[in-house]
Amino acid sequence: MKTTTVWNAHPAHYWMHGHRPAEPVEFADSVGFWNISGYSEAHQILADPVTFVSDVGQFFPQGDSDDPLVKGLSEGNLLQMDGPAHRDHRRVVSRAFTPKMVADLEPRIAEIANGLVDGLVGRDEFDFVTEVAHPLPISVIAELLGVPVSDRDLFIYWADKLLESKNIYHEPNPSEDVQAASMAALREFAPMVDYLHQHTAERRRQPREDLLTVLAQADMTDSEVTHFGILLLFAGHVTTTSLLGSTIMCLDRLPDTSRKVRADRSLVPGLIEESLRFVSPVPAVFRATTVDTEIGGYPMPANQLLMIALGAVNRDPRQFANPEEFDIFRDPNPHLAFGRGAHFCLGAPLARLEGRIAMNILFDRLGELRVGTPPTFHPSPEMCGPRHLPVKQVQR
Ligand code: HEM
């Protein structure tokens, strides 16, 4: 399936435009860091969190900022922690976020998804992202955490601002204007920190049956609970929103596959996995080298910034036969869309569950969803997938 002409993905996501760098490990002059597009090379990096660390803040212009907002945001951010601090923090939050707890959410996720679909039965045209792909994961994560679902639009706004503030990561020499725009976006995101801080403080005073209370009662400071809450509220929706939208986008290109999955629901998990491989929602993760080393035979000095382009890695022809084909029967499908190793996505079981439930309910209750005008992709290079997806409903 050629995605080049039909979708308008962000130009930074070169794999979505049919390009592959000549080498799996290459210095990208345009951005000023190493681009890792090879599967085995990515595997090696993600499996070795000592040589390749996640604390990459120093490489970005905001990294040396004394601004309390910037400093505050990097403290307690699980994604950028390393070593024992990361291990201990992850252990605490994993206890609060167990696979059983996620599995128990199944009936509630189905209820929320059915509620959203109620409003779509019989509607000829709608924006799939606005009506389903956004509200479903936001409602689930908000309920789980224990923050009001009615604040949904705020969460979307804050997530957009946080992503906007990170555009600067992809500019090799950002001008003062670009830096100022990034800080302005970050300041608009800042109220989310206060928001979660207030909810955390309230849970300490008045415990409830929610994840924030569990976190507040664990061995965590207010700041750690707040930052994990932000991570969950952010990572817990934008990524799954992309997954749901991209799955509909892929099915639209392949009516035959669409018919097969509708008729045989045992194929839904394979559909979700292939969607994760084909349009990896988190297009890239960053690591930094701590010592002189080599990656897949390529010498690599210490103190280098590496961008592991998960989207490109997941289309490496050395690992995946016919990587440009969307094949729901791919087995095994060892994509790295959820990362690997020490930082492997904590929300993977939840994202997979939401994807499976949503697709089954859509197939059960709606006609075929055909993409009308071309989708609008996320404007941020930090995220890959549709931000708006106008669809027409074709009754069977
Ligand atoms: C980490 C992708 C959904 C919470 C990650 C990482 C990736 C990822 C690639 C690794 C980052 C790295 O190695 O630097 C995705 C995708 C999702 C998804 C593609 C959906 C399709 C979720 C959900 C949640 C979540 C639903 C929570 C509700 C987290 C957390 C981490 C993480 C807490 C940090 C783990 C750590 O640093 O130890 N995710 N994610 N994610 N994800 Fe997800």
Residues whose N, C-alpha, C, O or C-beta is under 5 A from the ligand:
A	BS01	HEM	L78 L79 R90 L232 A235 G236 T239 T240 L243 P281 V282 V285 L336 A337 F338 G339 A342 H343 F344 C345 L346 G347 A348 L350 A351
